[in-house]
Amino acid sequence: EGNEPGDFMKITYRELLHKVCQFANVLRSQGVKKGDRVSIYLPMILELVIAMLACARIGALHSVVFAGFSADSLCERILDCGCSLLIT
C-alpha cells in the first residue's frame, strides 16, 4: 500500500522473488557485496521493498532515508553510514 488511500499494488511471491533476484544482480554488477552499505532514498513504492530485499539477499546493509528529506539531510545520512551506493 502506498501513501495515498486506494494506492496499492498486488504481486505474487514468485513475481517478487524474480524482481528481487534481478535487482540483486544489478547491485552485484555495480560492485555491491556482502557487508557493503547501501542507502535507499525512495517513496513508499514497490521498488523500495524490492531494493531492501535485494540488499538483504546479497548481505549488504541498507539504510532507508525518507524521500521527503532535503538534499542536505540526505547527504548527512549518506556520510554518517558510509554507504557505497545510493538507490533513488
LINHUQUI-V989711 format. One record per residue. D_FIRST is the distance of its C-alpha to the first C-alpha in whole Angstrom. Layout:
((D_FIRST) (D_FIRST))
//
This chain:
((0) (4) (7) (8) (8) (8) (6) (4) (7) (9) (11) (14) (16) (19) (17) (15) (18) (20) (18) (18) (22) (22) (21) (23) (26) (25) (25) (28) (30) (29) (31) (29) (30) (30) (30) (29) (26) (24) (22) (18) (18) (14) (11) (8) (8) (9) (12) (12) (11) (14) (16) (16) (17) (19) (21) (21) (23) (26) (26) (25) (24) (21) (20) (17) (18) (16) (16) (18) (21) (24) (26) (28) (26) (24) (28) (29) (26) (27) (30) (30) (28) (30) (28) (29) (26) (23) (20) (19))
//
